[in-house]
Amino acid sequence: MVVKDLTVNNFEEEVVNSKTPVIIDFFADWCGPCQMLKPVFEKLSGEYEGKLNFRRLNTENEEMIAMQFGIQGIPALVLVNDKKEVGRIVGFMGEEQLKSKIDSILSKI
């Protein structure tokens, strides 16, 4: 499944106004761990369809949004629900570990 990229033009529609919680993958093309996370993130996006929207944001292209979230290290995954950050996962991890962390955050919202 292809994950939609976020830009300053679609951020409000895709994240702020979303009725479904959103997980944003903050990444950069030069970041090795980010590239390793991409296929894991895309695979999981299919498993959470209807429960969690998966989106990617290139920190090089959208610096202002990354700064608003206080992103200091990538890859960083931020879960947003009702316009608020409800969880953050920093660094690369495998599918099972990532799924466990996402489920843990989702169980609290």
Number of C-alpha atoms within 10 A of each C-alpha: 11 12 17 14 15 22 16 13 8 11 16 13 11 19 23 16 12 16 13 15 23 24 26 23 27 25 25 18 11 9 11 13 16 20 15 14 19 16 14 17 25 17 14 18 20 15 12 14 10 10 12 21 22 24 23 20 22 17 20 13 13 14 13 12 18 18 11 8 11 9 18 10 10 19 25 19 26 20 23 21 20 15 15 11 14 17 18 15 18 15 12 20 16 11 15 11 11 18 17 11 16 21 12 12 15 16 8 8 10
